[in-house]
Amino acid sequence: MNDVHITGSWLLIGSALALAGIFGVLQPPGHRSGVLFALLAGIGVGIGGLALNWSTLQKGQDDEFWRVFFNCSIAGFVTVVAVLILAWHRARPRTAPLR
C-alpha cells in the first residue's frame, strides 16, 4: 500500500503542474497569471494539510506519513483544478445581454 501512496502523490503533483502549464498556454495574454495563483493555492492547501496532521507525522511511521501526504496531494490537486476552472471562466469574454 505504501507504493500506491507514494506513486499516487507524485502522479497528482505532476498532473497538477502539467494541467497548469496547459491552461497557461491556452489562456489569453493578460490572464495567464491565474495559473500561478492556482498552483499557489494547491501548494498552500497541501502544506496546510500536512500542518494539520503534524501530530500523526511525528510518530515516525512511514506508512502514516505517505498516507497523509497522499491525502494532502489529493486536496492540493482538487484545489488546483478548481482554481484553474475559475481562472478559465474569468478569462472568457462576456457577451452583452440581449435587449
MARKOL-519238 format. One record per residue (C-alpha): residue in one letter; x, y, z. Coordinates in steps of 0.02 Angstrom, whole numbers, padded with zeros to 5 digits, always signed. Each point is the difference from the previous one (the first is absolute). Layout:
BEGIN
AXYZ ...
END
This chain:
BEGIN
M+00000+00000+00000 N+00146+00116+00032 D+00049+00000-00184 V-00176+00049-00052 H+00007+00153+00113 I+00173+00052-00059 T-00038-00025-00184 G-00172+00078+00014 S+00067+00153+00088 W+00132+00035-00131 L-00123-00036-00140 L-00123+00128+00070 I+00135+00131+00026 G+00068-00025-00176 S-00174+00001-00075 A-00042+00164+00087 L+00159+00079-00069 A-00035-00066-00175 L-00180+00061+00002 A+00056+00171+00059 G+00125+00009-00142 I-00132-00047-00129 F-00125+00124+00071 G+00133+00135+00001 V+00036-00024-00184 L-00185+00001-00045 Q-00042+00155+00102 P-00003+00167-00092 P+00140+00124+00038 G-00034+00095+00158 H-00087-00147+00083 R+00143-00123+00013 S+00048+00048+00177 G-00156-00090+00061 V+00095-00162-00027 L+00130+00052+00128 F-00137+00040+00125 A-00074-00173-00029 L+00169-00081+00037 L+00026+00109+00154 A-00173-00045+00065 G+00033-00186-00026 I+00169+00010+00086 G-00077+00096+00144 V-00138-00128+00025 G+00125-00144-00007 I+00118+00080+00125 G-00146+00049+00111 G-00060-00180+00000 L+00173-00059+00050 A+00001+00127+00141 L-00171-00056+00063 N+00062-00180+00004 W+00166+00041+00082 S-00038-00105+00155 T-00025-00152-00111 L+00162+00036-00092 Q+00101+00013+00161 K-00030-00183+00041 G+00134-00045-00128 Q-00094-00135-00095 D+00033+00004-00187 D-00168-00073-00047 E-00092+00135+00097 F+00106+00138-00076 W-00033-00057-00178 R-00186-00022+00034 V-00010+00179+00066 F+00108+00064-00143 F-00114-00088-00126 N-00156+00075+00078 C+00080+00173-00004 S+00049-00028-00181 I-00180-00039-00043 A-00059+00158+00087 G+00133+00105-00088 F-00043-00075-00170 V-00185+00034+00021 T+00040+00179+00052 V+00109+00027-00153 V-00135-00067-00116 A-00135+00107+00083 V+00102+00160-00012 L+00048-00039-00181 I-00184-00018-00043 L-00037+00167+00085 A+00144+00083-00093 W-00061-00074-00165 H-00175+00068+00024 R+00063+00172+00052 A+00110+00013-00156 R-00141-00040-00122 P-00079+00152-00084 R-00170+00045+00066 T-00139+00032-00123 A-00112+00150+00017 P-00179-00040+00054 L-00130+00002-00139 R-00125+00142+00005 
END
